[in-house]
């Protein structure tokens, strides 16, 4: 690595470190007092950074919150992409990944979808889960020749997975994630059929 290369990477390293510190401060504050009650000043005090530093990276606390979801989405997408392709539609596969990830990052999920998160946090989480499921389910539904609208299927499974996830977090992760995924699979098994259903 040349001197110029080192000069180029050092600011990037500082940027990543500052953003990580700010995200960690936000998560810890949400756990302490709830998202709605957190102020930018609280974040500055917890992260021990100046106001100008904060605004050099984020427009406001919601922009900081969204960055937490960006990292979460990237992490989950890597796990989704690593799933073994399967000819059958398996909505429980993504749910199992989500539950496993939540169990490994319990404090983050307590902040993002626990009682302290608030409605704004829940909306962002719902969009994240829906986007990931859409990418996973759409090709499977097309291959299976399903007559079900993709958006309807995605909303059904995203709402079910998110509802169960929020309940689980608020129950302090009382079940092992593998067991929760198996229960989700049993509950969801009859929800997706490639056969047209009679009207009535």
N, C-alpha and C positions, 0 to 999 in steps of 0.2 A: 504494500500500500504506500502510495506517495504521500508527501506532506500535504499536497492539495486534496487528496482523497480523505486524509484524516481531518482536515479542516471542514470538509463537506459533511462528514458523518457526525462530527461532534455536535453541531446545532440540532441535527435530527435526533440524536440521542437525548439531548436536553428537552426537546419538544415532547418526545415520547414520555420521558420521565415526568415532566410537568403535568401532562394530560393524565397520566396514570395516577399521580398524587391527587389531582382534582377529582377524578372519578371515585377514587377510594374515599375521599372526604365526603362526597355527596352520598355514597352508599351508607357510610357509617352514620351520617346525620339523618338520613331517612329512617334508619333503624332506631335511632334515638328519639326522634320527634315527629316523624311523618313528613312526606314530601311537601305537602301544602304549607307547612310551617317553616320550612327551610328557606333562608334568605341567602343572597349572594355573600353578604358579610359573614354569615355563619360558615360558608364554604371557605372564604379567605382565611378566617381564623383557624379553622380545623386543618387546612392544608398548609398554613403559614406561608402564603404567597400574597403579593400585592395586588391591588385592584387592576392596575394596568396590565399585569401579567395575565390575570384571568380573562380580561376582555381582548387580549391579543389572541386568545385561543377560542373563546366562546362568546356568543352574543348575549346569552343570559343563562339562567339555570336550566331552562328547558333544552337549550342546545347542548348543554353538558349532559343532561339526562339522555337525549337522543344518541349521543356518542357512546353511552353505555350499551344501548341496544345495537348500535352498529358493530361493536366488538362481539356482542353476544350472537348476532346474526352470522358474522363471519365464522365464528367458532362452530356454531351448529351446522352451517352449510358445509363445512369441511367434513363433519361427521356424516351428514346426509349423503354427500357425494361418495363417501367411502362405503356406503351400503352395497351389499351384493345385489345386482340387478335380479329381479324376479318377475316372471310373467304374470303373476297374480297381483291384484291390488291388495296391499297390506298396509292399511292406515295405522296399524299398531306399531309398525317398524319405526316411523318417525316419532310416535309418542314415546316409545321406549328410549329413543335417543334423548328426547326432551327431558324425560324423568331422570335418566341417568346423569345428564348434564346438571340438572337442578340439584341433585343429591351431592354432586361433587363441588358445587358452588353455592352452598346453602345460604350464606350471608347475602350474596348478590340477589338470589331469588326471594329471600325474605324481604329485601328492600323493594324489589321490582314487582312482586305480585302478592306480597303479604298484606296484612291489614294496614301497614304504614304507607303503602304505595300510592293510593288514591286513584281516582278515575282516569286522570291523564296517563299515568303509568300503565294502567290496565289497557287503555286504548292502544298505546304503542306496542305492548306485548301481544295483543290480539292481532295487530297488523303483521308483526314479525312472524308469528306462528302460521297465520294464513298464507303469507308469501311463501314460506318454506314448504307448506303442505301443497300449495298449488303447483309448485315446480315438481314435486314428487308424484302427485296423483294424476296430473293431466296426461302424461304419456301412457300410464297404466290404463286409464279409462279409455283412451283412444284405442289402444291395442286390444282391449277386451270388447270393444264395440258397444260400450254402455250408452244407453239413451239418457242417462242422468246428466244434468247440466253441471259442468265442472265447478262453477262458483257455488252452487248449492251443496255439492259434496264437500268442498273445502270448508265452507262455513259450518256444516254439520260437525265435521271431525275437529276443526279448530276450536269451536265452542265447547265441544265435549272434552277435548284434551286440556284446554285452558281452565275450564271449570273444575276439572279434577285436580289439575296442578295447583290452582289457588287454594282449594280445599286442603290438599295435602300439605302445602307450605304452612297454612294456618293451623294444621294439626301437628306441626313440628316434625314433619316427615316420619309419621308413625309407622308406615309400612316401608319395606325394602323396595327400591325402584323397580326391580324385576317383578316382584309380586304385583305392584301397582300396574305395570305394563300388561301383565297377564289378565288382570281384572278388566282393564280397559279393552283389551282384545276381545274378551268374552262379551262385554257390553256392546261393543261396536260391530261384532261379527254379523249381525243381521241387518245392519244399517245400510250395507252396500250390496246391491244385487245387480247383475248385468242383465237380468230378465225383466222385460217391461211388466209393470204391475197393472192389473185391471183398474179402471176408474171406478169410483164408488164412494 
